[in-house]
Amino acid sequence: MNRTFKSVGYCDGISIIQEVYKALGITNYEHTSVEYDKKANEVVRKNFPNTIFMKDVRTVDIESLGEIDFFSSGFSCKNVSAAGSKKGFTTTTGILVLTYDDYRNLKELKHKFTETCYTFWESIGTKEKLQERNPNMGYLFENVKMSQKDEDIISEAIGHRPIGVNSKYFTPQNRDRRFWMSSWLLPDDDYDRTIKPLSLIIPDAETGCGYRRKDRKGKPHEYNHFTKMKEGIACCLTTVKAYENNLGTRFYVTNDGYIKALMIYHMEQLQGLPIGYTDIPGITDDDRIRMLGNCWTVPVISYLLKKLAEELVCV
């Protein structure tokens, strides 16, 4: 490529995509991070000071972005995950939004939308406009495992089904995610299906455990339900605050039967990040836990985007 590689990340969080670029050897790039979380932006500014920041997916001046080579969106899972409201792709008054045209028309009528709804449809609208400028632009959308109904809405809008990858084959964490990506970026080779044990990070760990308020269908438990992983790995990291009434999934069982909390540096490792990535002045432990629970797993995305380095920047 004879010019700087340019990318945009919607709902960019702590900009895992730039850590992936580092892992893939992509250095000559310009990244625009669109993220409303000020704390996340501080973390990104520390780790990637050349980042261009925009605040809200709803107010991006798309014309100002120029020609983009890669677009990513980690649109909100708040309204489609088992732990969320499960209101899906709707207005706040419950109107179902099935297409980008529906969204645009309702937006003109001053309707308000669930967070999942507006972050997804704004991502779709931006992707389509950017592809008009550069038909060869690559893209990646990511979200949680969800109901078939909600997944179908996403797939219909993007034009294909997702692929599923669980982080447990890359780091010791049960994190089952769905990815919609450009067909030409799909890896040619499969990955090693050996599950990585938590003991790789915490030598005395037998397995991960946690306490859930809801079951996998979103139905509340009568009491906080204790969950112990069967595969010797950590539970999926979430955004529950530190030690909040013994809730959340950031715990593990030691080989001698004690239950301990994962340290934040353990969580950074479980997401494939260097220790201290989120450790900056003014960022609380709760902030760091929330951001790490929201982010992508570096080696998973690095695997998925190997061709981005090979075919776009010819590393």
Secondary structure, DSSP 8 states (H G I E B T S, - for coil): --S-EEEEEET-TTTHHHHHHHHHT--SEEEEEE---HHHHHHHHHH-TT-EEE--TTS--GGGG-S-SEEEE----TTTSTTS----SBBTT--B--SHHHHHHHHHTT--B-HHHHHHHHHHHHHHHHHHH-TT-EEEEEEE---HHHHHHHHHHHTS--EEEEGGGTSSB--EEEEEE-GGGS-SS--------GGGTSTTEEEEEEEEEE-TTS-EEEEEEEEE-SSSSB-------TTSTT-EEEEEEETTS-EEE--HHHHHHHTT--TTTT--TT--HHHHHHHHHHS--HHHHHHHTHHIIIIIS--
